[in-house]
Amino acid sequence: MTLTNRISKHFDDSAQIKLQSKKVLAQPIADAAQALVTCLLNDGKVLICGNGGSAADSQHFAAELVNRFEIERPGLPAIALTTDSSVLTSIANDYDYKLIFSKQVRALGMSGDVLIAISTSGNSVNVMESIHAAHERGMVVIALTGRDGGTIGPLLTSTDFHLCVPTQSTARIQEVHLLVLHCLCDVIDHLLLGGE
């Protein structure tokens, strides 16, 4: 296989899983976006967490809410729980790495807020702990996972949203997660501001 063929296969695989995901995720993404808009219209905020590439996605999504996505609008309250190195390292050092997000959720989260919990495998222990904390605080959870949803799937309640990408490939899951986050941004802007 030539390098260009190998690269072309990545594009083809990515396109295929995005089209498969569209069939199962379009309505759940719309429902999750509605929940985010409800939160924001009621003076709530969005907390986002994940590890590695999912941490980067958390920060990316927070930036697009606080700053803007594609159109000019006032900033929206969102916090990536992945960015404060002093908080993260103090919790990991004094307690346990699995608590780095849940302690922040308990400190910052309020009833009516939304937690976006991102884990490609669905098995990230610190993300699971953040979901428990969000439920304790009366928050809605939007979980972005992949594969079979892992151990996160069963943690979710009937008022939560599970956006599970139907593939085993971590790279493909991450690519779809970014598209999902962009869809959420677009629908939030559309519902808040109208227009096309």
Backbone as numpy.savetxt, mean C-alpha at the origin, in Angstrom:
# Nx Ny Nz CAx CAy CAz Cx Cy Cz
19.11 -17.59 -25.74 18.27 -16.41 -25.74 19.16 -15.16 -25.74
18.91 -14.26 -26.68 19.68 -13.02 -26.73 19.27 -12.10 -25.57
20.11 -11.12 -25.29 19.76 -10.18 -24.22 18.49 -9.41 -24.55
18.34 -9.02 -25.82 17.12 -8.28 -26.18 15.88 -9.17 -26.05
16.00 -10.45 -26.36 14.87 -11.37 -26.17 14.54 -11.53 -24.69
15.60 -11.62 -23.88 15.41 -11.74 -22.43 14.68 -10.51 -21.88
15.13 -9.35 -22.31 14.50 -8.10 -21.87 13.07 -8.02 -22.38
12.86 -8.39 -23.63 11.51 -8.37 -24.20 10.56 -9.26 -23.41
11.07 -10.41 -22.93 10.24 -11.32 -22.14 9.78 -10.65 -20.85
10.65 -9.84 -20.22 10.24 -9.11 -19.01 9.07 -8.18 -19.32
9.15 -7.46 -20.44 8.05 -6.57 -20.83 6.77 -7.37 -21.08
6.90 -8.49 -21.79 5.73 -9.31 -22.09 5.11 -9.87 -20.81
5.95 -10.39 -19.92 5.45 -10.95 -18.66 4.77 -9.89 -17.82
5.37 -8.70 -17.77 4.79 -7.60 -17.00 3.43 -7.20 -17.56
3.35 -7.07 -18.87 2.08 -6.71 -19.50 1.02 -7.77 -19.23
1.40 -9.04 -19.32 0.44 -10.13 -19.13 -0.12 -10.13 -17.71
0.74 -10.00 -16.70 0.24 -10.04 -15.32 -0.57 -8.78 -15.00
-0.24 -7.67 -15.63 -1.06 -6.46 -15.41 -2.46 -6.66 -15.98
-2.57 -7.29 -17.13 -3.89 -7.53 -17.72 -4.68 -8.55 -16.88
-3.99 -9.58 -16.36 -4.66 -10.54 -15.48 -5.13 -9.86 -14.19
-4.28 -8.99 -13.66 -4.60 -8.30 -12.41 -5.77 -7.35 -12.59
-5.86 -6.73 -13.76 -6.96 -5.80 -14.03 -8.30 -6.48 -13.81
-8.41 -7.73 -14.23 -9.68 -8.45 -14.14 -10.10 -8.68 -12.69
-9.14 -8.93 -11.81 -9.49 -9.24 -10.42 -9.36 -8.05 -9.48
-8.65 -7.01 -9.88 -8.36 -5.91 -8.95 -9.07 -4.59 -9.26
-9.62 -4.42 -10.45 -10.21 -3.12 -10.79 -11.27 -2.69 -9.79
-12.22 -3.56 -9.49 -13.28 -3.20 -8.54 -12.75 -3.03 -7.11
-11.92 -3.95 -6.61 -11.37 -3.73 -5.27 -10.54 -2.45 -5.15
-9.81 -2.07 -6.21 -9.06 -0.81 -6.19 -10.03 0.37 -6.10
-11.12 0.31 -6.88 -12.12 1.38 -6.83 -12.72 1.49 -5.43
-13.03 0.35 -4.81 -13.60 0.35 -3.46 -12.60 0.90 -2.44
-11.33 0.50 -2.57 -10.30 1.00 -1.66 -10.12 2.51 -1.82
-10.15 2.99 -3.06 -10.02 4.44 -3.31 -11.17 5.20 -2.67
-12.38 4.64 -2.74 -13.53 5.28 -2.08 -13.29 5.38 -0.58
-12.74 4.32 0.02 -12.45 4.34 1.46 -11.40 5.41 1.79
-10.41 5.56 0.93 -9.40 6.60 1.15 -10.03 7.99 1.07
-10.89 8.20 0.11 -11.55 9.50 -0.03 -12.42 9.80 1.18
-13.15 8.79 1.64 -13.97 8.97 2.85 -13.10 9.38 4.03
-11.98 8.69 4.19 -11.02 9.02 5.25 -10.56 10.48 5.13
-10.13 10.87 3.94 -9.57 12.21 3.74 -10.63 13.29 3.91
-11.86 13.04 3.47 -12.93 14.03 3.62 -13.37 14.20 5.07
-13.03 13.22 5.90 -13.36 13.29 7.32 -12.15 13.64 8.18
-11.19 14.35 7.56 -9.99 14.82 8.25 -9.11 13.70 8.77
-9.17 12.54 8.12 -8.28 11.45 8.48 -6.98 11.53 7.70
-6.10 10.60 8.00 -4.81 10.55 7.32 -4.52 9.12 6.89
-3.51 8.99 6.04 -3.12 7.70 5.50 -1.72 7.38 6.01
-1.57 6.21 6.61 -0.27 5.70 7.03 0.08 4.55 6.11
1.36 4.48 5.70 1.77 3.47 4.73 3.04 2.78 5.21
3.11 1.45 5.06 4.33 0.75 5.48 4.62 -0.45 4.58
5.87 -0.85 4.59 6.36 -2.01 3.85 7.86 -2.07 3.97
8.46 -3.15 3.52 9.90 -3.38 3.62 10.55 -3.39 2.24
11.79 -2.95 2.16 12.53 -3.02 0.90 11.87 -2.21 -0.20
11.57 -2.86 -1.34 10.89 -2.18 -2.43 9.53 -1.66 -2.00
8.88 -2.36 -1.08 7.58 -1.91 -0.57 7.73 -0.68 0.31
8.88 -0.52 0.96 9.16 0.72 1.70 9.27 1.88 0.71
9.94 1.63 -0.41 10.05 2.67 -1.44 8.67 3.02 -1.99
7.82 2.02 -2.19 6.45 2.27 -2.66 5.67 3.08 -1.62
5.89 2.80 -0.34 5.23 3.56 0.73 5.59 5.04 0.62
6.86 5.31 0.45 7.32 6.69 0.36 6.83 7.35 -0.92
6.82 6.61 -2.00 6.34 7.11 -3.29 4.88 7.54 -3.16
4.05 6.67 -2.56 2.63 6.99 -2.43 2.41 8.19 -1.52
3.13 8.24 -0.41 3.00 9.39 0.50 3.36 10.68 -0.22
4.42 10.65 -1.01 4.85 11.85 -1.74 3.78 12.31 -2.71
3.12 11.36 -3.38 2.09 11.74 -4.35 0.83 12.26 -3.70
0.59 11.88 -2.45 -0.55 12.46 -1.74 -0.19 13.82 -1.15
0.93 13.89 -0.46 1.31 15.14 0.20 1.63 16.23 -0.81
2.30 15.89 -1.89 2.65 16.87 -2.91 1.54 16.92 -3.97
1.60 16.04 -4.93 0.55 15.93 -5.94 0.82 14.71 -6.78
-0.21 14.29 -7.53 -0.05 13.20 -8.49 0.11 13.81 -9.87
-0.97 13.97 -10.63 -0.84 14.52 -11.98 -1.47 15.90 -12.15
-2.30 16.30 -11.21 -2.91 17.62 -11.31 -2.66 18.41 -10.04
-2.74 19.72 -10.15 -2.54 20.58 -8.99 -3.71 20.44 -8.03
-3.38 20.29 -6.75 -4.39 20.24 -5.70 -3.68 20.45 -4.37
-4.46 20.80 -3.33 -3.84 20.90 -2.00 -3.27 19.55 -1.57
-2.27 19.60 -0.72 -1.68 18.36 -0.21 -2.66 17.58 0.64
-2.49 16.27 0.63 -3.34 15.37 1.41 -2.47 14.70 2.48
-3.02 14.48 3.68 -2.21 13.97 4.80 -1.86 12.48 4.67
-0.59 12.21 4.49 -0.10 10.84 4.37 1.30 10.76 4.97
1.57 9.65 5.65 2.87 9.46 6.30 3.40 8.07 5.96
4.58 8.01 5.37 5.27 6.73 5.19 5.97 6.39 6.50
5.65 5.24 7.07 6.23 4.84 8.36 7.62 4.23 8.19
8.21 4.41 7.03 9.49 3.78 6.68 10.65 4.77 6.69
10.40 6.03 7.03 11.38 7.06 6.72 12.17 7.62 7.90
11.67 7.50 9.11 12.33 8.13 10.26 13.32 7.14 10.87
14.59 7.29 10.52 15.59 6.31 10.95 15.75 6.27 12.47
15.57 7.39 13.14 15.69 7.38 14.60 14.56 6.58 15.24
13.34 6.79 14.75 12.21 6.03 15.28 12.38 4.55 14.97
12.70 4.23 13.72 12.83 2.83 13.32 13.90 2.11 14.12
15.07 2.73 14.25 16.17 2.06 14.93 15.97 2.00 16.44
15.30 3.00 17.01 15.06 2.93 18.46 14.07 1.82 18.79
13.03 1.68 17.97 12.07 0.60 18.22 12.74 -0.76 18.01
13.49 -0.90 16.92 14.16 -2.17 16.64 15.17 -2.51 17.73
15.87 -1.51 18.23 16.90 -1.73 19.25 16.30 -1.99 20.62
15.30 -1.18 21.02 14.74 -1.29 22.36 13.73 -2.42 22.49
13.05 -2.76 21.41 12.01 -3.78 21.45 12.32 -4.89 20.46
11.82 -4.75 19.23 12.00 -5.81 18.24 11.70 -5.22 16.87
12.40 -5.72 15.85 12.18 -5.22 14.49 10.74 -5.42 14.04
10.10 -6.46 14.53 8.73 -6.72 14.09 7.76 -5.64 14.55
8.18 -4.77 15.47 7.30 -3.73 16.00 7.54 -2.36 15.39
8.43 -2.26 14.39 8.81 -0.92 13.89 7.64 -0.15 13.29
6.67 -0.83 12.74 5.50 -0.13 12.17 4.35 -0.07 13.16
4.12 -1.15 13.90 2.95 -1.19 14.79 3.04 -0.15 15.89
4.23 0.09 16.43 4.34 1.13 17.47 4.04 2.51 16.89
4.42 2.74 15.65 4.10 4.01 15.00 2.60 4.13 14.74
1.97 3.03 14.32 0.53 3.05 14.08 -0.21 3.37 15.38
0.23 2.75 16.47 -0.43 3.02 17.76 -0.21 4.46 18.20
0.91 5.04 17.86 1.20 6.43 18.25 0.51 7.45 17.36
0.39 7.16 16.08 -0.08 8.16 15.11 -1.48 7.89 14.58
-1.90 6.64 14.57 -3.18 6.27 13.95 -4.36 6.59 14.83
-5.44 7.00 14.18 -6.69 7.32 14.87 -7.83 6.60 14.16
-8.92 6.43 14.86 -10.11 5.85 14.25 -10.49 6.67 13.02
-10.76 6.00 11.93 -11.09 6.68 10.68 -9.92 6.86 9.75
-8.70 6.70 10.25 -7.52 6.73 9.39 -7.44 5.44 8.58
-6.57 5.44 7.58 -6.35 4.25 6.75 -4.88 3.84 6.83
-4.64 2.55 6.98 -3.30 1.98 6.88 -3.19 1.26 5.55
-2.19 1.62 4.77 -1.85 0.84 3.58 -0.65 -0.02 3.94
-0.86 -1.34 3.95 0.14 -2.30 4.38 0.60 -3.09 3.16
1.89 -2.96 2.81 2.40 -3.54 1.57 3.39 -4.67 1.88
3.11 -5.85 1.33 4.01 -7.00 1.49 3.85 -7.89 0.27
4.88 -8.02 -0.54 4.76 -8.81 -1.77 4.42 -10.26 -1.46
4.98 -10.81 -0.39 4.72 -12.21 -0.03 3.44 -12.36 0.78
3.04 -11.29 1.44 1.93 -11.38 2.38 2.34 -11.97 3.72
3.64 -12.10 3.94 4.13 -12.76 5.16 5.05 -11.88 6.01
5.15 -10.60 5.73 6.05 -9.73 6.49 5.51 -9.54 7.91
6.27 -10.00 8.90 5.79 -10.00 10.28 5.53 -8.58 10.77
6.42 -7.64 10.44 6.21 -6.28 10.94 5.00 -5.62 10.27
4.69 -6.00 9.06 3.49 -5.49 8.39 2.24 -6.12 9.03
2.30 -7.41 9.35 1.18 -8.05 10.05 0.92 -7.38 11.39
2.00 -7.07 12.10 1.84 -6.39 13.40 1.19 -5.01 13.23
1.52 -4.33 12.13 0.90 -3.02 11.89 -0.60 -3.15 11.64
-1.01 -4.25 11.02 -2.43 -4.49 10.78 -3.17 -4.71 12.10
-2.57 -5.50 12.99 -3.17 -5.68 14.32 -3.33 -4.33 15.01
-2.30 -3.50 14.96 -2.35 -2.19 15.60 -3.41 -1.29 14.98
-3.52 -1.34 13.65 -4.53 -0.53 12.97 -5.93 -0.94 13.40
-6.17 -2.23 13.51 -7.48 -2.70 13.95 -7.77 -2.23 15.38
-6.76 -2.28 16.24 -6.94 -1.78 17.61 -7.33 -0.31 17.63
-6.81 0.45 16.66 -7.06 1.90 16.62 -8.32 2.25 15.82
-9.04 1.26 15.31 -10.25 1.53 14.55 -10.00 2.03 13.15
-8.89 1.61 12.56 -8.52 2.05 11.22 -8.93 1.03 10.17
-9.16 1.49 8.96 -9.37 0.63 7.81 -7.99 0.23 7.27
-7.86 -1.00 6.81 -6.60 -1.48 6.25 -6.79 -1.78 4.77
-5.85 -1.29 3.96 -5.75 -1.68 2.56 -4.44 -2.44 2.43
-4.53 -3.75 2.20 -3.34 -4.60 2.10 -3.01 -4.86 0.64
-1.78 -4.59 0.26 -1.26 -4.93 -1.06 -0.33 -6.10 -0.89
-0.71 -7.24 -1.47 0.10 -8.45 -1.36 0.24 -9.08 -2.74
0.79 -10.29 -2.76 0.91 -11.07 -3.98 0.78 -12.54 -3.65
1.03 -13.37 -4.66 0.95 -14.83 -4.52 -0.45 -15.21 -4.04
-0.54 -15.88 -2.87 -1.86 -16.27 -2.35 -2.30 -15.36 -1.20
-1.60 -14.24 -1.02 -1.95 -13.32 0.06 -1.25 -13.61 1.36
-0.62 -14.77 1.45 0.16 -15.12 2.64 -0.67 -15.12 3.91
-0.01 -14.82 5.02 -0.68 -14.82 6.33 -1.41 -13.50 6.58
-1.20 -12.52 5.72 -1.91 -11.25 5.88 -3.38 -11.40 5.51
-3.67 -12.14 4.45 -5.05 -12.29 3.99 -6.03 -12.62 5.11
-5.77 -13.66 5.92 -6.71 -14.03 6.98 -6.83 -13.00 8.10
-5.89 -12.06 8.20 -5.96 -11.04 9.25 -6.99 -9.95 8.94
-7.37 -9.84 7.68 -8.21 -8.72 7.25 -9.67 -8.96 7.62
-10.36 -7.86 7.91 -11.77 -7.92 8.28 -12.64 -7.56 7.08
-13.94 -7.61 7.28 -14.87 -7.32 6.18 -14.84 -5.85 5.78
-14.29 -4.98 6.62 -14.20 -3.56 6.27 -12.84 -3.19 5.68
-11.95 -4.19 5.55 -10.64 -3.97 4.95 -10.68 -4.30 3.46
-9.57 -4.04 2.79 -9.46 -4.28 1.35 -8.18 -5.06 1.09
-8.29 -6.14 0.31 -7.13 -6.97 0.00 -6.88 -6.91 -1.50
-5.79 -6.27 -1.88 -5.40 -6.14 -3.29 -4.23 -7.08 -3.53
-4.56 -8.32 -3.92 -3.57 -9.39 -4.04 -3.27 -9.66 -5.51
-2.01 -9.48 -5.89 -1.58 -9.66 -7.28 -1.38 -11.16 -7.54
-2.07 -11.71 -8.55 -2.08 -13.16 -8.76 -0.86 -13.69 -9.53
0.31 -13.59 -8.92 1.52 -14.16 -9.52 2.51 -14.49 -8.42
3.48 -15.34 -8.72 4.51 -15.73 -7.76 5.74 -14.83 -7.83
5.90 -14.11 -8.93 7.13 -13.33 -9.16 7.12 -12.03 -8.35
8.12 -11.87 -7.50 8.22 -10.65 -6.69 8.32 -9.41 -7.56
9.12 -9.48 -8.62 9.28 -8.31 -9.49 7.95 -7.91 -10.12
7.19 -8.90 -10.60 5.89 -8.61 -11.23 4.90 -8.06 -10.20
4.92 -8.62 -8.98 4.04 -8.12 -7.92 4.35 -6.66 -7.64
5.64 -6.33 -7.52 6.03 -4.95 -7.23 5.61 -4.01 -8.36
5.72 -4.47 -9.59 5.31 -3.64 -10.73 3.81 -3.35 -10.68
3.03 -4.36 -10.34 1.59 -4.14 -10.26 1.24 -3.29 -9.03
1.95 -3.49 -7.93 1.70 -2.64 -6.75 1.87 -1.17 -7.09
2.89 -0.84 -7.85 3.08 0.57 -8.23 1.92 1.06 -9.08
1.46 0.23 -10.00 0.31 0.61 -10.82 -0.94 0.78 -9.95
-1.13 -0.12 -8.99 -2.27 0.00 -8.06 -2.20 1.33 -7.32
-1.04 1.69 -6.82 -0.90 2.95 -6.09 -1.20 4.14 -6.99
-0.76 4.08 -8.24 -1.07 5.15 -9.18 -2.58 5.21 -9.47
-3.22 4.06 -9.57 -4.68 4.04 -9.75 -5.38 4.67 -8.56
-4.92 4.35 -7.35 -5.51 4.95 -6.15 -5.35 6.47 -6.18
-4.17 6.95 -6.54 -3.93 8.40 -6.64 -4.89 9.03 -7.64
-5.02 8.42 -8.79 -5.86 8.97 -9.84 -7.32 9.02 -9.41
-7.82 7.94 -8.81 -9.23 7.91 -8.40 -9.47 8.89 -7.25
-8.53 9.00 -6.32 -8.66 9.99 -5.25 -8.81 11.38 -5.85
-7.92 11.74 -6.76 -7.99 13.07 -7.38 -9.30 13.24 -8.14
-9.73 12.21 -8.86 -10.97 12.30 -9.63 -12.17 12.50 -8.72
-12.21 11.74 -7.61 -13.36 11.87 -6.72 -13.36 13.17 -5.93
-12.18 13.66 -5.60 -12.09 14.91 -4.84 -12.28 16.13 -5.71
-11.77 16.07 -6.95 -11.73 17.28 -7.79 -12.59 17.19 -9.04
-13.00 15.97 -9.41 -13.81 15.80 -10.62 -13.00 15.95 -11.87
-13.68 15.99 -12.99 -13.00 16.14 -14.27 -12.45 14.82 -14.76
-11.76 14.87 -15.89 -11.19 13.67 -16.50 -9.69 13.65 -16.26
